[in-house]
Amino acid sequence: MCSSYQALRFTILTFFSVSIFFNISVASIGKTSHDWTPIKNLSNPEVVKAGKYAVTEHNLRAHTSLAFVRVVDGKIKWINTGIGYKLTIAAKNDNTSWRIYVAVVDDAIYMNCINCLKLKSFKGPIGSS
């Protein structure tokens, strides 16, 4: 019983911490909690971590050698298991100029999987600078 209480307490604290951290409230999200909302702070460590993960995971799957540069745009939404990110990422291959990619990453937040990232899609390059 004690561990169930601790797990519930941890889940509630995590939810409120993430809500405050991303400046998201139910009122600001819109009609449902499943709407995409622009990310206000693209240099947020959690956003950057998701962007770096997307590039690393894409490299493993596609046998490429992209290097993460930065997150240039992004949206966030609540999903059933945590947070979904739709990120526009700048990445470069070797010494070439960077190009734009779009990735969707889910970050699961639940008892047995804290900060478990999963790459849902990775598209691009879309353009170059």
TATA-V597602 format. One record per residue. N is the residue number from 1. RES is the residue in one letter. PHI is phi in whole degrees, 0 to 359 (none if undefined). PSI is psi in radians with two decimals (999 if undefined). OMEGA is omega in whole degrees, 0 to 359 (none if undefined). Layout:
# TATA-V597602
n/res/phi/psi/omega
N/RES/PHI/PSI/OMEGA
N/RES/PHI/PSI/OMEGA
This chain:
# TATA-V597602
n/res/phi/psi/omega
1/M/none/-0.68/181
2/C/297/-0.72/181
3/S/291/-0.57/176
4/S/295/-0.72/178
5/Y/296/-0.76/180
6/Q/295/-0.69/179
7/A/295/-0.76/178
8/L/297/-0.78/179
9/R/299/-0.77/179
10/F/298/-0.76/180
11/T/298/-0.78/180
12/I/295/-0.80/179
13/L/297/-0.71/178
14/T/298/-0.78/180
15/F/300/-0.85/181
16/F/292/-0.65/178
17/S/297/-0.79/180
18/V/294/-0.70/179
19/S/300/-0.81/180
20/I/291/-0.73/183
21/F/300/-0.72/182
22/F/263/0.13/180
23/N/53/0.80/181
24/I/244/2.36/172
25/S/226/2.85/180
26/V/301/-0.66/180
27/A/294/-0.63/183
28/S/278/-0.31/182
29/I/284/-0.61/180
30/G/123/-2.66/185
31/K/294/-0.68/179
32/T/231/2.84/179
33/S/280/0.05/181
34/H/257/0.25/177
35/D/274/2.52/174
36/W/287/2.35/180
37/T/236/2.34/179
38/P/301/2.47/176
39/I/276/2.19/183
40/K/283/-0.65/184
41/N/243/1.66/183
42/L/288/-0.26/178
43/S/266/0.12/176
44/N/304/2.31/183
45/P/305/-0.61/180
46/E/290/-0.64/178
47/V/292/-0.80/179
48/V/298/-0.73/179
49/K/300/-0.75/179
50/A/295/-0.69/179
51/G/295/-0.79/178
52/K/296/-0.71/178
53/Y/299/-0.76/181
54/A/301/-0.78/180
55/V/294/-0.78/180
56/T/298/-0.81/181
57/E/294/-0.70/176
58/H/299/-0.75/178
59/N/302/-0.73/179
60/L/294/-0.74/183
61/R/286/-0.70/187
62/A/260/0.02/182
63/H/54/0.86/178
64/T/246/3.10/180
65/S/226/0.87/177
66/L/290/2.58/176
67/A/243/2.20/179
68/F/298/2.35/175
69/V/252/-1.03/178
70/R/188/2.90/172
71/V/271/2.13/182
72/V/261/-0.32/177
73/D/197/2.79/179
74/G/188/2.76/175
75/K/227/2.76/183
76/I/224/2.61/173
77/K/207/2.69/174
78/W/282/2.35/174
79/I/241/3.04/184
80/N/303/-0.59/185
81/T/253/0.03/181
82/G/161/-2.09/185
83/I/234/2.43/174
84/G/251/2.38/177
85/Y/245/2.35/169
86/K/243/1.82/189
87/L/247/2.41/169
88/T/261/2.08/190
89/I/241/2.39/170
90/A/266/2.24/178
91/A/216/2.71/179
92/K/231/2.72/180
93/N/247/2.05/183
94/D/58/-2.20/182
95/N/257/0.27/181
96/T/283/2.89/175
97/S/293/2.74/184
98/W/286/2.71/178
99/R/232/2.87/184
100/I/260/2.36/177
101/Y/230/2.68/177
102/V/240/2.21/182
103/A/233/2.56/172
104/V/244/2.14/183
105/V/233/2.32/174
106/D/258/2.39/177
107/D/243/1.82/183
108/A/283/2.34/177
109/I/233/1.70/174
110/Y/204/3.09/193
111/M/311/-0.95/187
112/N/267/0.06/185
113/C/215/1.44/179
114/I/270/2.19/180
115/N/58/0.81/176
116/C/268/1.90/183
117/L/270/2.55/178
118/K/219/2.17/179
119/L/280/2.05/180
120/K/269/-0.68/177
121/S/202/2.73/178
122/F/212/2.01/184
123/K/236/2.55/176
124/G/137/-3.13/9
125/P/284/2.56/181
126/I/268/-0.62/180
127/G/197/-2.97/178
128/S/216/2.91/178
129/S/243/999/none
